[in-house]
Amino acid sequence: MASIYDFTVKNNVGEDVSLREYEGKTLLIVNTATGCGFTPQYEGLENLYRKYQDQGFVVLDFPCNQFGHQAPGSDAEINSFCTSKYDTTFPRFAKIDVNGDNESPLYTYLKDQQGGLLGSKIKWNFTKFLVDKTGKVVERFAPNDKPEKIEDQIKAVL
């Protein structure tokens, strides 16, 4: 794949979504889990999304059950939890693997673009990738990097 926009993923109701739909937007791509110690980050992610969506910022949520089986529900159950408990409105996709034999090609690409000091393997839930408006993966944030702590980096690429 030459660009992040060349990927097609499944949304949380099983429909194909081309990431080309997000061309020209600043993206924060996050692997999430509903039963994790970092799950309260949904609140911070939603706050950033609401604050900057009018400037072309979008959070893309990819639930993942690979770490401690902390996202055990169906895509519908995960969506219901996130919308009722954290009032999330950003796009949520089907549950994926981010490492291993069945990893999403999108995550293979993201890790290739931003392996950096963290290494290429995703270590835990709520790893975040910041993508600029041209589709370049510009930064990778660790799970313990709270959304409010990366706001300046997001503003810099808006």
C-alpha positions as CSV (number, residue, x, y, z in Angstrom):
1,M,0.0,0.0,0.0
2,A,1.3,3.4,-1.0
3,S,-1.0,5.4,1.3
4,I,-3.2,5.1,4.3
5,Y,-6.1,6.1,2.0
6,D,-5.6,2.8,0.0
7,F,-7.0,0.8,2.9
8,T,-10.6,-0.5,3.3
9,V,-11.8,-1.5,6.8
10,K,-15.0,-2.8,8.2
11,N,-17.2,-0.5,10.3
12,N,-18.9,-1.7,13.4
13,V,-21.9,-3.1,11.4
14,G,-19.7,-5.0,8.9
15,E,-19.8,-2.6,6.0
16,D,-16.7,-1.7,4.0
17,V,-15.3,1.8,4.6
18,S,-12.5,3.2,2.4
19,L,-10.1,5.4,4.4
20,R,-10.2,7.6,1.4
21,E,-13.3,9.0,3.0
22,Y,-10.9,10.7,5.5
23,E,-8.6,12.2,3.0
24,G,-7.6,15.8,3.9
25,K,-8.5,15.2,7.6
26,T,-6.2,14.8,10.6
27,L,-6.7,11.4,12.1
28,L,-6.0,9.8,15.5
29,I,-6.2,6.0,15.0
30,V,-6.6,4.1,18.3
31,N,-6.9,0.5,19.2
32,T,-9.3,0.4,22.1
33,A,-10.8,-2.0,24.7
34,T,-13.9,-1.6,26.9
35,G,-12.5,-3.4,30.0
36,C,-9.1,-1.9,30.3
37,G,-7.5,0.4,32.8
38,F,-7.1,2.9,30.0
39,T,-10.8,2.7,28.9
40,P,-11.6,6.1,30.6
41,Q,-9.5,7.6,27.8
42,Y,-12.6,7.4,25.7
43,E,-13.8,10.5,27.5
44,G,-10.6,12.4,26.5
45,L,-10.8,11.1,22.9
46,E,-14.4,12.3,22.6
47,N,-13.5,15.7,24.1
48,L,-10.7,16.2,21.5
49,Y,-13.0,15.0,18.7
50,R,-15.8,17.4,19.7
51,K,-13.3,20.3,20.1
52,Y,-11.5,19.9,16.8
53,Q,-13.9,18.0,14.4
54,D,-14.9,21.3,12.8
55,Q,-11.2,21.7,11.9
56,G,-11.1,18.3,10.2
57,F,-10.0,16.1,13.1
58,V,-11.4,12.6,13.4
59,V,-10.8,9.8,15.9
60,L,-10.9,6.3,14.3
61,D,-11.7,3.7,17.0
62,F,-10.5,0.1,16.3
63,P,-11.6,-2.2,19.2
64,C,-9.1,-5.0,19.9
65,N,-9.3,-8.0,22.2
66,Q,-5.7,-9.1,21.9
67,F,-4.5,-7.6,25.3
68,G,-5.9,-9.3,28.3
69,H,-9.1,-10.1,26.5
70,Q,-10.3,-6.7,27.5
71,A,-12.7,-6.2,24.6
72,P,-14.7,-9.4,24.7
73,G,-18.1,-8.2,23.4
74,S,-19.5,-8.1,20.0
75,D,-19.1,-5.0,17.8
76,A,-22.7,-4.0,18.7
77,E,-22.0,-4.5,22.4
78,I,-18.8,-2.5,22.3
79,N,-20.5,0.3,20.4
80,S,-23.4,0.3,22.9
81,F,-21.0,0.5,25.8
82,C,-19.0,3.4,24.4
83,T,-22.0,5.4,23.3
84,S,-23.9,4.9,26.6
85,K,-21.0,5.2,29.1
86,Y,-18.8,7.7,27.3
87,D,-21.2,9.4,24.9
88,T,-18.7,8.8,22.0
89,T,-19.7,10.0,18.6
90,F,-16.5,9.4,16.6
91,P,-16.4,6.5,14.0
92,R,-16.0,3.0,15.5
93,F,-14.9,0.1,13.4
94,A,-15.1,-3.7,13.7
95,K,-12.9,-5.4,16.2
96,I,-9.5,-6.2,14.8
97,D,-6.1,-7.8,15.6
98,V,-3.2,-5.3,15.7
99,N,-0.4,-7.9,16.0
100,G,0.2,-11.4,14.8
101,D,-0.9,-13.7,11.9
102,N,-4.4,-12.1,11.7
103,E,-3.4,-8.4,12.2
104,S,-5.2,-5.8,10.2
105,P,-3.2,-4.6,7.1
106,L,-3.9,-1.1,8.3
107,Y,-2.0,-1.8,11.5
108,T,0.9,-3.4,9.6
109,Y,1.1,-0.2,7.7
110,L,0.9,2.1,10.7
111,K,3.6,0.1,12.6
112,D,5.8,0.2,9.5
113,Q,5.4,4.0,9.3
114,Q,5.9,4.7,13.0
115,G,7.8,1.9,14.7
116,G,10.1,4.4,16.3
117,L,11.4,4.0,19.9
118,L,8.4,2.0,20.9
119,G,9.2,-0.8,18.4
120,S,6.9,-2.1,15.8
121,K,4.7,-4.3,17.9
122,I,1.6,-2.8,19.6
123,K,2.2,-3.3,23.3
124,W,-1.3,-2.6,24.7
125,N,-4.7,-1.1,24.2
126,F,-5.0,2.7,23.5
127,T,-1.9,3.0,21.3
128,K,-2.5,6.0,19.2
129,F,-1.3,7.0,15.7
130,L,-1.5,10.6,14.5
131,V,-2.0,11.0,10.8
132,D,-1.8,14.4,9.1
133,K,-4.0,15.8,6.4
134,T,-1.8,14.4,3.6
135,G,-2.0,10.9,5.0
136,K,1.4,10.8,6.6
137,V,1.7,9.0,9.9
138,V,3.5,11.7,11.9
139,E,3.5,10.3,15.5
140,R,2.8,7.3,17.7
141,F,1.7,7.6,21.3
142,A,1.9,5.0,24.0
143,P,-1.2,3.7,25.8
144,N,-0.4,5.8,28.9
145,D,-0.3,9.0,26.8
146,K,-3.6,10.5,27.8
147,P,-5.6,12.2,25.0
148,E,-5.4,15.6,26.8
149,K,-1.6,15.4,26.9
150,I,-1.3,15.0,23.1
151,E,-3.6,17.9,22.3
152,D,-0.7,20.2,21.3
153,Q,0.6,17.7,18.8
154,I,-2.8,17.4,17.3
155,K,-3.2,21.2,17.0
156,A,0.2,21.3,15.4
157,V,-0.9,19.2,12.5
158,L,-4.4,20.7,12.1
